[in-house]
């Protein structure tokens, strides 16, 4: 009887309860005296925890108000919010036990998957993709920060930038924000690549991997209609936004760059402005037309089942 009741639990209620609990616990942890360097009101800490968990990038206090411990808590909240508390819970459950039918049904509804027979493999794959990409990103960022900071600080900043980028959080510490600029193309390119992978959609990434694997061994594998829509729509949006950004800004912020450099800068923004909100220049320097164009582009957002936000590219394509 209990299993039947669990199978009928609304995924929306599970998600809402999980995120609400995470936000409250996170805010209470930030309230601890060793997590801040100056007195901060609880309402601000609650807002900070909510923003980090929901990966919105909005804050009522500067992150410099938090100690190193507080910044680690923000990083953990970003990871939980980006990957999803349900995904993490199901991942650990799948390591020690077989997922029951009711749990598979619930997970299938949350991930918007029609077939639940491989849900355990999908959950493990999603977690593995996330952790591997974030670890590689942090290792690539680490040499830059090691040249400026101690080992412990450099590790925090490298992980923060990597996880924030992959989870499309758009949240930066002062030490990480300064390295995302035209003056640091290496750091900016890695950040954009992480945003791209995280915002593409895990199910589509898994299908692309399986397709490439099958082709390598000369086997047949058919990509689903869902992933075909995600792939075609995503790249179409990238091309259109890149061209529009370049046309609108070639006489302003891009005028001092070569054609190739200006196209690459435009493509960077095409990747990051879908949900991450990472800019190489202050928003005020962009033309009003570009600022207006960002609004519908951000509304469309990323792929379904990704770390990004928006109405999703499949919804936009089918409208």
Secondary structure by P-SEA (a helix, b strand, c coil): caaaaaaaccaaaaaaaaaaaaaaaaaaaaaccccccccccaaaaaaaaaaaaacccccccccccccaaaaaaaaaaaaaaaacaaaaaaaaaaacccccaaaaaaaaaaaccccccaaaaaaaaaaaaaaaaaaaaaaaaaaaaaacccaaaaaaaaaaaaaaaaaccccccaaaaaacccccaaaaaaaaaaaaaaaccaaaaaaaaaaaaaaaacbbbbbcaaaaaaaaaaaaaaaaaaaaaaaaccccccccccaaaaaaaaaaaaaccccccccccccccccaaaaaaaaaaaaaccccccccccccaaaaaac
